[in-house]
Amino acid sequence: AAAPPITMTRQALLFICLLSVGTVFGQVSYTIPEEMVKGSLVGNIVQDLGIQTKRLVSGKARIYTRDSDEYIELNRERGVLLVKERIDREALCRRTTPCALHFQIILENPMEFYSVTVKITDINDNKPVFEKSEMKFKISESAITGAKFVLERAVDLDVGMNNLKNYELKPTDNFALKLRNNADGNRNVEMVLQQPLDREKQEQISLVLTAVDGGEPQMSGTMLIVITVLDANDNAPVFTQPTYKATVHENSPKGTLVDIVSASDADHGSNGKITYSITNTLDNVRKVFEVNEENGDVNLIGNIDFEDSRNYQIHLLASDKGGLTDSCKLIVDVQDVNDNKPEIDIMSKSTVISEDAKLNTVVTMINIEDKDSGENGNVKCFISENVPFTLKTSTNNFYSLVTDSDLDREISSQYNITVTCSDEGVPSLSSSVTLTLQISDVNDNAPVFERSSYEAYIVENNTPGLSIFTVKARDDDWNQNARVSYILEDSSVNGVPVSSYVSVSADSGVIHAVRSFDYEQIKDFHFRVKAQDGGSPPLSSNVIVKVLIQDQNDNPPQVLYPVQTGGSLVAEMVPRSVDVGYLVTKVVAVDVDSGQNAWLSYKLQKATDRALFEVGLQNGEIRTILTDKDAVKQRLTVIVEDNGQPSRSATVIVNVAVADSFPEVLSEFTDFTQDKEYNDNLTFYLVLALAVVSFLFITCVVVIISVKIYRWRQSRVMYHSNLPVIPYYPPRYSDTLGTGTLQHVYNYEVCRTTDSRKSDCKFGGAGTQNVLIMDPSSTGTMQRIQSEKSILDEPDSPLEVRMPLLCFCQSSMLRYVSRSGQLLYSGGNGEGFCSGQHSTGFRFGFEKNQVR
């Protein structure tokens, strides 16, 4: 039946409290009637909770409920709760009152949740219903007045005022209706005999039992009662007690004996035989329990679960063969067993958290539920140790996982947090869930060099670009924050920017030399290298690098004394009467290198008389050995060597005069100077002559090789030419027989190249072989005289033409080189023109070793 219009009553109760974890919790309650159409307004959640609509949108507000069915939906844009699905209070809550929906509204960034309760009020949409449409009785005519007959109760799924209110029995000639209230609020319906029955008058009686509810409009249901009047059975069964109580543990096995009910009948025989039955309707009692019809044993035939139902009321009926009955009630209390683990439900969680997150930052929100009751349903949760997180209780069965110490990704980049929840039952049951949390990196670590300072060594005279050293820095951060770049800091060395000395590779930290170093100019220098990461903002650190230049033996010794002059002669004078070991002079030299490269040793390389003098190896002192020599002039050549590898040296000439007077020394060294000049000039001419001879020899070798290659190439070109011979004779030609301007026989050698612009003729002297004779008596023929071998079979042989002519050569294919009037031919195609003093002339041509 359609429900009457009911004014919706909405009650909003809001409780706002600040939690220790920083989330806001609120509670609001609404009341709506059942059977509202889809999309109906439940309540304005924005107004009742005092939050803004844009907060619902930005926080991605959503409804969280543990049940799979969602009857209420949230409209974020309007901030209201709407009916999502039709709500049937009877299907949702059955007989439970009040009936309510409980759910939470979850918001993120920051995490918040609100509890919402929607109470569902009943409307009169269900009429009273009897399980059977007809009920039959067999009553003996001897039944006494006041005999009671239990009738089936009607069931109305509605509650409150809409529930079953009254019964009516018609007609009322023999029977009256009696209602008896029970302690549980239900009423037993009994039909009481008011007038004795007379089977002879009326063997069958039909009555109508009507059940009426208290709703508006009022609804009712009917059942037909058919009574068959029997002969005498005047005693009805009677239970030993009207109410029985029993206890059974949940999860008890099937067949478990719950209780035994018993009834007695004073009649004998078939009228005294009692049959037991269960009269419960519209519930699951008959699927869970059964009664033995003969002995009244109540047994368990189904699964019993404390979480589904905590008690059962079993209505039992005792009937005899005469149709007399009695009823009783068996109340079965179900005892809870700890058979349910705590259920852990993740309401909202973060999978990544920054390592600079503040203390008490909410990471995950958890809801715990244990369906058991009492101590079996008391749950405590804890997390694994040695993690920088803690679990805090916000409200009953709600927990928040928050940070309780600083995070450091470099120590641990990931946490596997196990949340374990245990109840207080015996034995205790527990559940656990593992949460994986990644720690995102923050650029909080500067690059660190492997050393506090570096020293690098490089040998002088290095090649520019040479790798000197590598600096390395490590950054404990991750990804871009750990990418290290190396930068050479600005500084100067002796007033010059350090970047002109060295460079640093930004990626590898390799230090390269920009220039070649000279130990004698700079021995060491230092600079700073900065290591900078790629974070934002970037972090950096510095290190000092000291570069030490190592010496090379690249400088020969330099003689300071005696001074070598080009124009004047300097001599040391030694008296003839000096003793052995007399210090004549001392050679003084220095080496600008350092270390063993600057250790000098002195040796006597050449001397006029080695028996007279010696040179100190370490000090360069020249001392006398013998003094009985007559020679006045002594020329000593001292070589000074350093100790490098390879060693370098310098020589110095020391002139010594052994004499007692200066005039004697002067006269001797005058000649010595002339000899010295003569020797110097002789040496110069010898070197010059050797250089000239070497140059001429090399030039000749190059020329000979070039000529050979050239001739070989020309012979190859001539061999491959295949043009026909086409004679050509100029008109009115006559031979002057030597009477013309050219009174001699000339050789014409023709040379050619493939470049026409380089063609030329060479004119040579008189020859005796391979002569072409031009016959003066002939006007159109040319006589040819050959020797043993064809002229053109020899590419290198000259072509001789006897004629007093002046010849010119022109060709696009031949090269003619003029050399003393000789025409040299090297093959190929071409032609020439010759003319004399009388303006007569002829043309001649060359074509593949042929003359025309």
Secondary structure, 3 states (H helix, E strand, C coil): CCCCCCCCCCCCCCEEEECCCCCEEEEEEEEEECCCCCCCEEEEHHHHHCCCHHHHHHCCCEEECCCCCCCEEEECCCCEEEECCCCCHHHHHCCCCCEEEEEEEEECCCCEEEEEEEEEECCCCCCCECCCCEEEEEEECCCCCCCEEEECCCECCCCHHHCEEEEEEECCCCEEEEEEECCCCCEEEEEEECCCCCCCCCCEEEEEEEEEECCCCCCEEEEEEEEEEECCCCCCCEECCCEEEEEEECCCCCCCEEEECCEECCCCHHHHCCEEEECCCCCCHHHHEEECCCCCEEEECCCCCCCCCCEEEEEEEEECCCCCEEEEEEEEEEECCCCCCCEEEEEEECCEEECCCCCCCEEEEEEEECCCCHHHHCEEEEECCCCCEEEEEEECCEEEEEECCCCCCCCCCEEEEEEEEEECCCCCCEEEEEEEEEEECCCCCCCEECCCEEEEEEECCCCCCCEEEECCEECCCCHHHHCEEEEECCCEECCEEHHHCEEECCCCCEEEECCCCCCCCCCEEEEEEEEEECCCCCCEEEEEEEEEEECCCCCCCEEEECCCCCCCCCEEEECCCCCCCCEEEECEEECCCCHHHHCEEEEEEEECCCCCEEECCCCCEEEECCCCCCCCEEEEEEEEEECCCCCCEEEEEEEEEECCCHHHHHHHHHHHHHHHHHHHHHHHHHHHHHHHHHHHHHHHHHHHHHHHHHHHHHHHHHHCCCCCCCCCCCCCCCCCCCCCCCCCCEEEEEECCCCHHHCEEEECCCCCCCEEECCCCCCCCCEECCCCCCHHHCCCCCEEEECCCEEEEECCCCCCCCECCECCCCCCEEEEEEECCCCCEEEEEEECCEEC
